[in-house]
Amino acid sequence: MAEIDPITQEALRRAARMRSHTPRSNPPEPEPKRPEPKKEPPPKPKPPIFSDDPVKAFFKDKEESIILLLVLLLMEENNDPSLLLALMFLLL
């Protein structure tokens, strides 16, 4: 039989000692199941804005109308173009 180097012998001895110390009769306990988080339904898409009155269509979405009003006001003031571009980006 081939000789085993001392490092391998020490590893085998430690592995055998560890096996003798661990209980084999009790299997590891399964982790308790965590309740799954409730899934919220996805938000409803915005209905398309089609109406005969353009003023009603303009004020149908409050956030977009506020941003559009800001863009119009800032265009008259000849303000910083990067601010106008940022506001237009929010409209996308």
C-alpha positions in Angstrom: 0.0 0.0 0.0 1.3 3.5 -0.8 2.4 5.7 2.0 0.2 8.7 2.9 1.9 12.0 3.6 1.6 13.4 7.2 -0.8 16.2 6.2 -3.2 13.8 4.7 -3.0 11.5 7.7 -3.7 14.4 10.0 -6.7 15.4 7.9 -8.1 11.9 7.9 -7.7 11.6 11.7 -9.5 14.9 12.2 -12.3 13.9 9.9 -12.8 10.6 11.7 -12.8 12.5 15.1 -15.4 14.9 13.8 -17.6 12.1 12.5 -17.5 10.4 15.9 -18.7 13.6 17.7 -21.6 14.5 15.5 -25.0 12.7 16.3 -26.2 10.7 13.3 -29.6 9.7 14.7 -31.2 13.2 14.5 -31.5 14.6 11.0 -31.1 18.4 10.7 -34.4 20.2 11.4 -35.9 21.9 8.3 -36.1 25.7 8.4 -39.5 27.0 9.3 -41.4 28.2 6.2 -41.8 31.9 6.0 -45.1 33.2 4.9 -45.0 34.5 1.3 -45.6 38.2 1.0 -48.9 39.2 -0.6 -48.6 40.2 -4.1 -50.3 43.5 -5.0 -52.1 43.7 -8.3 -50.2 45.7 -10.9 -51.4 49.3 -11.2 -54.0 49.9 -13.8 -52.7 51.7 -17.0 -53.9 55.2 -17.7 -56.9 55.4 -19.9 -56.1 57.1 -23.2 -57.1 60.8 -23.3 -59.5 61.3 -26.1 -62.1 63.9 -25.8 -63.8 66.6 -27.8 -62.6 69.3 -25.4 -58.8 69.9 -25.4 -59.0 71.8 -22.1 -60.5 68.8 -20.3 -57.9 66.5 -21.9 -55.1 68.9 -20.7 -56.3 68.8 -17.1 -57.2 65.1 -16.9 -53.8 64.1 -15.5 -52.8 66.5 -12.7 -49.1 65.7 -12.6 -48.6 66.1 -16.3 -50.6 69.4 -16.4 -48.5 70.9 -13.6 -45.3 70.0 -15.4 -46.6 71.4 -18.7 -47.6 74.6 -17.0 -44.1 74.9 -15.5 -42.6 74.4 -18.9 -44.8 77.1 -20.4 -44.0 79.5 -17.7 -40.3 78.9 -17.8 -40.2 79.2 -21.6 -41.6 82.7 -21.3 -39.0 83.6 -18.7 -36.1 82.4 -20.9 -34.7 80.3 -18.1 -32.0 77.7 -18.1 -32.6 75.2 -21.0 -31.4 72.3 -19.0 -34.3 72.8 -16.5 -36.8 72.8 -19.4 -35.2 69.6 -20.8 -35.5 68.0 -17.3 -39.1 68.9 -17.1 -39.8 67.5 -20.6 -38.0 64.3 -19.6 -40.4 63.9 -16.7 -43.3 64.1 -19.1 -42.1 61.0 -21.0 
